[in-house]
Amino acid sequence: RVLRRRSWAKHPLFFPLLFAILTPLAVFLSIVLFFQFAKPAPTASEPPGRAETPRILCYGGSSTAGFPFEQNWEHSWPMVLQAIMRAEDNAATEMINLGVCARNMDYILDRLERDLKVYKPGVVIFDSVANNLRWPIKKFTVLYTRALALCRQYNARPVLVLEPSYVAVYHLPETWTKDQRRREELLPFYEELRRLAKENEALLVDPNPVFYQFRERFLFIDSRMHLTKYGHVLLAEVIAEALLGPRQ
């Protein structure tokens, strides 16, 4: 008798069983990847370098952390800014990248005083707008006001960045309705940061007009705020010019 090879794919329970096996595996891998990208920023235990080293703390969400690349990716804007500051201002400058994916000003304020005590920075850069949009703007104002007060208390110069956004830079007909809705949510938060910067004599950096000038380049990896290598470099250059003045 000729034995026939059985085709398991034809069994009525094959695909339900396959689905039951693969679904938990997919969920597990998704969780692993999320926590890989959303891993916490460095803990403020012992600051790197010497006590007299000029330090700049960089706070923000995934666009500061460098998503989807690893933390302290060499082309993330804090690392590029560090290279510029070392070349044009102080060779010992240390940039501490405290950006964390999916985190907002609530998280930043929770750790800010501890970081200020440990790192003793001269400058603190806040690049946190997009992850706060689900909140009432009053809460956004309260959190930023407290952060600015802490910077004054610890003699750190605050820098408020209007986090560059795809919808603030590009006005495309094919996505006009969706982008316009997101733009209307975003712009009041920009305006509130402008007001806070003026009232608290904080340095305000708006990179969006410069991004618009270079909009033909590949600056964003998606239609939100995640930057390409070129976007990170451009943001670092805009912040450096605000800190150091125009290049000669």
Disulfide bonds with the S-S distance in Angstrom:
none
